[in-house]
Amino acid sequence: MPDYAAMYKKLFNSQTDAIALLQQAQRETEEMYVSAPDPDIRVLEPKKEADHEDTD
């Protein structure tokens, strides 16, 4: 008969290890984000067309 307790413990420990790994990766990438320099964002104005007067 399979040892269900051992199977459960193996699965549970693997799941908690995976969660801890993902949480650590999240903390590291969040730190990378907040430590990064601010982006150089500029608002570009569209070119203004010269005023054309209709001459008839």
N, CA, C and O atoms as a GROMACS GRO file, in nm:
protein
  224
    1MET      N    1   0.085  -0.118   0.000
    1MET     CA    2   0.000   0.000   0.000
    1MET      C    3   0.089   0.125   0.000
    1MET      O    4   0.190   0.129   0.072
    2PRO      N    5   0.054   0.226  -0.079
    2PRO     CA    6   0.136   0.347  -0.083
    2PRO      C    7   0.138   0.418   0.052
    2PRO      O    8   0.041   0.415   0.127
    3ASP      N    9   0.250   0.481   0.080
    3ASP     CA   10   0.265   0.559   0.203
    3ASP      C   11   0.213   0.700   0.177
    3ASP      O   12   0.288   0.789   0.137
    4TYR      N   13   0.082   0.719   0.199
    4TYR     CA   14   0.019   0.847   0.167
    4TYR      C   15   0.074   0.962   0.251
    4TYR      O   16   0.082   1.075   0.204
    5ALA      N   17   0.111   0.934   0.374
    5ALA     CA   18   0.167   1.039   0.459
    5ALA      C   19   0.299   1.090   0.400
    5ALA      O   20   0.322   1.211   0.395
    6ALA      N   21   0.384   1.000   0.355
    6ALA     CA   22   0.511   1.040   0.295
    6ALA      C   23   0.488   1.114   0.164
    6ALA      O   24   0.556   1.212   0.133
    7MET      N   25   0.388   1.066   0.087
    7MET     CA   26   0.356   1.132  -0.040
    7MET      C   27   0.306   1.275  -0.013
    7MET      O   28   0.346   1.368  -0.083
    8TYR      N   29   0.220   1.290   0.086
    8TYR     CA   30   0.165   1.421   0.121
    8TYR      C   31   0.277   1.515   0.168
    8TYR      O   32   0.283   1.630   0.125
    9LYS      N   33   0.364   1.465   0.254
    9LYS     CA   34   0.475   1.548   0.304
    9LYS      C   35   0.566   1.593   0.191
    9LYS      O   36   0.609   1.709   0.188
   10LYS      N   37   0.596   1.502   0.099
   10LYS     CA   38   0.681   1.537  -0.016
   10LYS      C   39   0.616   1.646  -0.100
   10LYS      O   40   0.680   1.745  -0.135
   11LEU      N   41   0.488   1.630  -0.131
   11LEU     CA   42   0.416   1.728  -0.212
   11LEU      C   43   0.405   1.862  -0.139
   11LEU      O   44   0.429   1.967  -0.198
   12PHE      N   45   0.370   1.858  -0.010
   12PHE     CA   46   0.356   1.980   0.068
   12PHE      C   47   0.489   2.056   0.075
   12PHE      O   48   0.492   2.177   0.056
   13ASN      N   49   0.597   1.985   0.102
   13ASN     CA   50   0.728   2.051   0.111
   13ASN      C   51   0.771   2.110  -0.023
   13ASN      O   52   0.828   2.219  -0.027
   14SER      N   53   0.743   2.040  -0.131
   14SER     CA   54   0.778   2.092  -0.264
   14SER      C   55   0.696   2.215  -0.296
   14SER      O   56   0.750   2.311  -0.354
   15GLN      N   57   0.569   2.216  -0.261
   15GLN     CA   58   0.484   2.333  -0.286
   15GLN      C   59   0.531   2.453  -0.204
   15GLN      O   60   0.538   2.564  -0.257
   16THR      N   61   0.564   2.433  -0.079
   16THR     CA   62   0.608   2.545   0.003
   16THR      C   63   0.744   2.596  -0.044
   16THR      O   64   0.771   2.716  -0.036
   17ASP      N   65   0.831   2.508  -0.093
   17ASP     CA   66   0.959   2.552  -0.149
   17ASP      C   67   0.936   2.636  -0.274
   17ASP      O   68   1.002   2.738  -0.293
   18ALA      N   69   0.842   2.593  -0.360
   18ALA     CA   70   0.812   2.667  -0.482
   18ALA      C   71   0.755   2.805  -0.449
   18ALA      O   72   0.791   2.904  -0.512
   19ILE      N   73   0.666   2.812  -0.352
   19ILE     CA   74   0.607   2.940  -0.311
   19ILE      C   75   0.716   3.032  -0.257
   19ILE      O   76   0.719   3.150  -0.290
   20ALA      N   77   0.804   2.980  -0.175
   20ALA     CA   78   0.912   3.061  -0.118
   20ALA      C   79   1.004   3.112  -0.229
   20ALA      O   80   1.049   3.227  -0.224
   21LEU      N   81   1.032   3.029  -0.328
   21LEU     CA   82   1.116   3.071  -0.440
   21LEU      C   83   1.050   3.184  -0.519
   21LEU      O   84   1.116   3.282  -0.554
   22LEU      N   85   0.921   3.171  -0.546
   22LEU     CA   86   0.849   3.277  -0.618
   22LEU      C   87   0.843   3.406  -0.536
   22LEU      O   88   0.856   3.515  -0.592
   23GLN      N   89   0.822   3.395  -0.406
   23GLN     CA   90   0.817   3.514  -0.321
   23GLN      C   91   0.952   3.585  -0.319
   23GLN      O   92   0.958   3.708  -0.321
   24GLN      N   93   1.061   3.509  -0.315
   24GLN     CA   94   1.194   3.569  -0.317
   24GLN      C   95   1.219   3.639  -0.450
   24GLN      O   96   1.273   3.749  -0.452
   25ALA      N   97   1.180   3.577  -0.559
   25ALA     CA   98   1.196   3.639  -0.690
   25ALA      C   99   1.114   3.766  -0.699
   25ALA      O  100   1.159   3.865  -0.758
   26GLN      N  101   0.995   3.767  -0.642
   26GLN     CA  102   0.911   3.887  -0.643
   26GLN      C  103   0.978   3.998  -0.563
   26GLN      O  104   0.981   4.113  -0.608
   27ARG      N  105   1.030   3.967  -0.446
   27ARG     CA  106   1.098   4.069  -0.365
   27ARG      C  107   1.218   4.127  -0.440
   27ARG      O  108   1.240   4.248  -0.439
   28GLU      N  109   1.295   4.040  -0.504
   28GLU     CA  110   1.413   4.087  -0.577
   28GLU      C  111   1.375   4.176  -0.696
   28GLU      O  112   1.439   4.279  -0.719
   29THR      N  113   1.273   4.137  -0.770
   29THR     CA  114   1.235   4.219  -0.885
   29THR      C  115   1.168   4.349  -0.842
   29THR      O  116   1.182   4.450  -0.910
   30GLU      N  117   1.095   4.348  -0.731
   30GLU     CA  118   1.039   4.473  -0.679
   30GLU      C  119   1.151   4.568  -0.637
   30GLU      O  120   1.143   4.688  -0.661
   31GLU      N  121   1.254   4.514  -0.576
   31GLU     CA  122   1.369   4.596  -0.536
   31GLU      C  123   1.438   4.653  -0.659
   31GLU      O  124   1.480   4.768  -0.659
   32MET      N  125   1.451   4.572  -0.764
   32MET     CA  126   1.510   4.622  -0.889
   32MET      C  127   1.427   4.738  -0.944
   32MET      O  128   1.483   4.836  -0.993
   33TYR      N  129   1.296   4.726  -0.937
   33TYR     CA  130   1.206   4.829  -0.990
   33TYR      C  131   1.221   4.960  -0.913
   33TYR      O  132   1.236   5.066  -0.973
   34VAL      N  133   1.216   4.952  -0.780
   34VAL     CA  134   1.221   5.076  -0.701
   34VAL      C  135   1.361   5.137  -0.701
   34VAL      O  136   1.375   5.256  -0.674
   35SER      N  137   1.463   5.058  -0.730
   35SER     CA  138   1.600   5.109  -0.733
   35SER      C  139   1.639   5.166  -0.869
   35SER      O  140   1.741   5.235  -0.880
   36ALA      N  141   1.559   5.139  -0.970
   36ALA     CA  142   1.592   5.185  -1.106
   36ALA      C  143   1.575   5.337  -1.115
   36ALA      O  144   1.489   5.394  -1.048
   37PRO      N  145   1.657   5.402  -1.198
   37PRO     CA  146   1.640   5.547  -1.215
   37PRO      C  147   1.507   5.577  -1.284
   37PRO      O  148   1.453   5.494  -1.357
   38ASP      N  149   1.458   5.698  -1.258
   38ASP     CA  150   1.333   5.738  -1.323
   38ASP      C  151   1.354   5.747  -1.473
   38ASP      O  152   1.461   5.789  -1.519
   39PRO      N  153   1.254   5.708  -1.549
   39PRO     CA  154   1.268   5.715  -1.695
   39PRO      C  155   1.266   5.861  -1.741
   39PRO      O  156   1.210   5.948  -1.675
   40ASP      N  157   1.328   5.885  -1.856
   40ASP     CA  158   1.331   6.019  -1.914
   40ASP      C  159   1.209   6.031  -2.005
   40ASP      O  160   1.212   5.995  -2.123
   41ILE      N  161   1.102   6.084  -1.949
   41ILE     CA  162   0.976   6.096  -2.023
   41ILE      C  163   0.958   6.240  -2.066
   41ILE      O  164   0.970   6.333  -1.986
   42ARG      N  165   0.929   6.258  -2.193
   42ARG     CA  166   0.907   6.391  -2.247
   42ARG      C  167   0.776   6.393  -2.324
   42ARG      O  168   0.740   6.297  -2.392
   43VAL      N  169   0.706   6.504  -2.313
   43VAL     CA  170   0.584   6.522  -2.390
   43VAL      C  171   0.622   6.591  -2.520
   43VAL      O  172   0.681   6.698  -2.519
   44LEU      N  173   0.588   6.529  -2.629
   44LEU     CA  174   0.619   6.585  -2.760
   44LEU      C  175   0.497   6.660  -2.811
   44LEU      O  176   0.386   6.607  -2.813
   45GLU      N  177   0.518   6.783  -2.852
   45GLU     CA  178   0.411   6.863  -2.908
   45GLU      C  179   0.407   6.840  -3.058
   45GLU      O  180   0.512   6.833  -3.122
   46PRO      N  181   0.288   6.828  -3.115
   46PRO     CA  182   0.280   6.812  -3.260
   46PRO      C  183   0.325   6.940  -3.330
   46PRO      O  184   0.314   7.050  -3.276
   47LYS      N  185   0.377   6.923  -3.451
   47LYS     CA  186   0.419   7.040  -3.527
   47LYS      C  187   0.297   7.124  -3.559
   47LYS      O  188   0.191   7.073  -3.596
   48LYS      N  189   0.314   7.255  -3.545
   48LYS     CA  190   0.204   7.345  -3.577
   48LYS      C  191   0.216   7.383  -3.724
   48LYS      O  192   0.323   7.420  -3.772
   49GLU      N  193   0.105   7.373  -3.793
   49GLU     CA  194   0.105   7.411  -3.933
   49GLU      C  195   0.096   7.562  -3.944
   49GLU      O  196   0.030   7.627  -3.864
   50ALA      N  197   0.163   7.618  -4.044
   50ALA     CA  198   0.160   7.763  -4.066
   50ALA      C  199   0.019   7.803  -4.102
   50ALA      O  200  -0.053   7.731  -4.172
   51ASP      N  201  -0.020   7.920  -4.053
   51ASP     CA  202  -0.154   7.970  -4.085
   51ASP      C  203  -0.161   8.003  -4.233
   51ASP      O  204  -0.083   8.084  -4.283
   52HIS      N  205  -0.252   7.943  -4.301
   52HIS     CA  206  -0.273   7.969  -4.442
   52HIS      C  207  -0.402   8.048  -4.460
   52HIS      O  208  -0.508   8.006  -4.414
   53GLU      N  209  -0.391   8.160  -4.527
   53GLU     CA  210  -0.511   8.239  -4.558
   53GLU      C  211  -0.548   8.215  -4.701
   53GLU      O  212  -0.464   8.222  -4.790
   54ASP      N  213  -0.673   8.187  -4.723
   54ASP     CA  214  -0.720   8.169  -4.860
   54ASP      C  215  -0.728   8.305  -4.928
   54ASP      O  216  -0.796   8.395  -4.879
   55THR      N  217  -0.660   8.319  -5.038
   55THR     CA  218  -0.665   8.444  -5.115
   55THR      C  219  -0.741   8.416  -5.244
   55THR      O  220  -0.699   8.332  -5.324
   56ASP      N  221  -0.848   8.484  -5.263
   56ASP     CA  222  -0.928   8.466  -5.384
   56ASP      C  223  -0.914   8.582  -5.476
   56ASP      O  224  -0.974   8.583  -5.583
   0.00000   0.00000   0.00000
